[in-house]
C-alpha cells in the first residue's frame, strides 16, 4: 500500500493527542495515511499491552486510518541502534510516503525526543542505496520522504507552522478517549497518573486553542520542521 503520510509515534496515543486532527483533515481530502507505533506502551501505569492494542484499534477506526502497525521496541528502553533504524527504514520503503510525522524534538517523556531523532535519521538512511533491506523476501527500493515534520507534545515548542483542525475537534477527542485505561474515566479504579485526570484533557484543548488563536481559527495543531518550507506565492499562506 502506498501512503501519502506515515506518522511514527513512540507510544500508542501520541498521535491522537498531538496530530490526529491534522491526519483526519488529510484523510478527508483523499490522502492515504498510516501510523507506526514504535512501542506497545507496556510501561504505562494503567492498562495492559492487550488493552492498548484494543484502544489503538478503536482510535484508528475513529480517525479513519488506512494502516496501523507496531514495531514492538522496548518502551522506555529502546535505543538509537542499527537494528531499530533498519526496522523504521523498512516501513518507510514499504509505504513510500511523501510526508513523515515524528515525535516532538524535545518533551517531558524521554522516549519522545529519542523517537524523534531515530525516525529523522531513518528517513535519511532510507534513501541510501547501499543500505539493503527486504520485505516479503524481496529487496526493497530506496525511498526518502520529501518532508519530516515533528508534532508538538507536552512541552511548549514554538511551531514553524500550524494546521487549522477546528472541524475535527470532536472527532479528535473521541479518538483520545478511546484510550479508556489511559485518560479520564471516573469509573476507573486504576492508579492516578499525570494524564488520567480531566485537567489533562483540558490542557490538550487549551493547547489547541492556543495554536488556533495564532492563526485566527478556533483550534490548531502545531509542528516544527527540519528545513525551511518553500511556497509558490504569498497566497498559499493563511
Order of alpha helices (4+ residues) and beta strands (2+ residues): beta-alpha-alpha-beta-alpha-beta-alpha-beta-alpha-beta-beta-beta-beta-alpha-alpha-beta
